[in-house]
Amino acid sequence: MEIPYIGRVQAAGKTCKQLANEIKPLLEKEYFYRATVIIGLSTLSTKPRGKVYLMGAVHAQGAMDIPSDETLTVSRVILRAGGLADFANRRKIKLVRTSGGGQTETTIVDLREVLDKGHPEKDPVVQPGDLIIVPENLINF
């Protein structure tokens, strides 16, 4: 990071408070009798945390970035993809997650419980690499 009067200061791996405590004596040494140094972050990282993949009976299939500043759940991913298609099975949405050891775990999500009955605790948070599969109803009336 570039500091007026001082020049470059190594900021990586330091908290704002640690960095301020390091800069203050440098400014007081030659330029100020008593310096007040306040450091804050003005922007959040815009780099996505990874991707989640959506396929099946939705309006827009494919990969979706997981924003670094938002917690995405299965229902939110589907809503961002334009929602469910006309013949989607809202009760048997599959969340497929691969563990570090290569094993897959499938969780069935019932969006009727989440959206219609108001149970947000039944709406799992997605992680990078997750696959969401929205099946079609076998019988459509």
C-alpha positions in Angstrom: 0.0 0.0 0.0 1.3 3.5 -0.9 1.3 6.0 2.0 1.9 9.8 1.4 5.3 11.0 2.8 6.4 7.4 3.7 6.1 5.4 0.5 5.2 1.7 0.2 4.2 -0.2 3.3 3.6 -4.0 3.4 -0.1 -4.5 4.2 -0.6 -8.2 3.4 -1.5 -10.3 6.3 -2.1 -7.4 8.7 -5.3 -6.2 10.3 -6.3 -2.5 9.9 -5.3 -1.9 13.5 -1.9 -3.5 13.1 -1.2 -1.5 10.0 -2.2 1.8 11.6 0.0 1.0 14.6 2.9 0.4 12.2 2.3 3.6 10.2 1.8 6.0 13.1 5.4 6.1 14.4 6.7 6.5 10.9 4.6 9.7 10.4 5.5 11.0 13.9 9.2 10.4 13.3 9.7 13.3 10.8 6.4 14.8 9.7 3.9 15.2 12.5 4.1 15.8 16.2 1.1 13.6 17.0 -0.5 11.6 14.2 -3.8 9.8 14.1 -4.0 6.9 11.7 -7.3 5.3 10.8 -7.4 2.6 8.2 -10.5 1.0 6.8 -11.6 -1.0 3.8 -13.8 0.8 1.4 -14.7 -2.0 -1.0 -15.7 -5.6 -0.7 -14.1 -8.2 -2.8 -16.0 -8.7 -6.0 -14.3 -11.9 -6.8 -16.9 -14.8 -6.7 -16.3 -17.6 -4.2 -16.9 -20.2 -6.9 -19.6 -21.6 -9.1 -22.8 -23.6 -8.6 -24.3 -25.6 -11.4 -28.0 -25.7 -12.2 -29.7 -28.1 -14.6 -33.2 -29.5 -15.3 -36.6 -27.9 -15.3 -35.5 -24.3 -14.8 -35.6 -21.3 -17.2 -31.8 -20.9 -17.4 -29.5 -23.8 -16.9 -25.8 -23.6 -16.4 -23.1 -22.3 -14.1 -23.7 -19.4 -11.7 -21.2 -17.4 -9.8 -21.5 -17.4 -6.0 -21.0 -13.7 -4.9 -18.5 -13.1 -2.2 -20.9 -10.8 -0.3 -24.0 -12.9 -0.4 -25.2 -16.3 1.0 -27.0 -18.2 -1.7 -29.4 -21.0 -1.0 -31.0 -23.5 -3.3 -34.1 -21.4 -3.7 -32.1 -18.2 -4.4 -30.1 -19.9 -7.1 -33.3 -21.1 -8.8 -34.8 -17.6 -8.6 -31.7 -16.1 -10.1 -32.0 -18.5 -12.9 -35.4 -17.2 -13.8 -37.4 -19.6 -11.7 -38.8 -23.1 -12.2 -40.1 -24.3 -15.6 -43.8 -25.0 -15.9 -43.5 -28.8 -15.2 -40.8 -28.7 -12.5 -41.2 -30.9 -9.5 -40.8 -28.5 -6.6 -40.8 -31.2 -4.0 -37.8 -33.3 -5.2 -35.0 -30.9 -6.1 -31.6 -32.5 -5.7 -28.6 -30.8 -4.2 -25.5 -32.9 -5.1 -22.3 -32.0 -3.2 -18.9 -33.7 -3.7 -16.7 -33.9 -0.6 -13.0 -33.5 -0.6 -12.6 -37.3 -0.7 -14.6 -37.5 -3.9 -17.7 -38.9 -2.3 -21.0 -37.4 -3.3 -23.9 -36.5 -1.0 -27.4 -35.9 -2.3 -29.9 -33.8 -0.4 -33.5 -33.6 -1.4 -35.0 -30.1 -1.1 -38.7 -29.5 -1.0 -39.3 -25.9 -2.2 -43.0 -26.1 -1.1 -41.8 -26.4 2.5 -39.4 -23.4 2.0 -41.4 -21.0 -0.1 -45.1 -21.9 0.5 -44.9 -23.0 4.2 -42.1 -20.6 5.3 -39.4 -22.9 6.5 -36.1 -21.2 5.5 -34.1 -23.7 7.6 -35.0 -26.3 5.0 -33.3 -24.3 2.2 -29.6 -25.4 2.2 -26.8 -22.9 1.6 -24.9 -23.8 -1.6 -21.1 -24.2 -1.8 -18.7 -23.9 -4.7 -19.0 -26.9 -7.0 -22.6 -27.9 -5.9 -24.9 -29.2 -8.5 -28.7 -28.5 -8.3 -30.9 -30.8 -10.4 -34.6 -29.8 -10.8 -36.6 -32.8 -12.1 -39.8 -32.7 -14.0 -43.1 -34.1 -12.7 -43.8 -37.4 -14.2 -47.6 -36.7 -14.4 -48.7 -33.2 -15.3 -52.3 -32.1 -14.9 
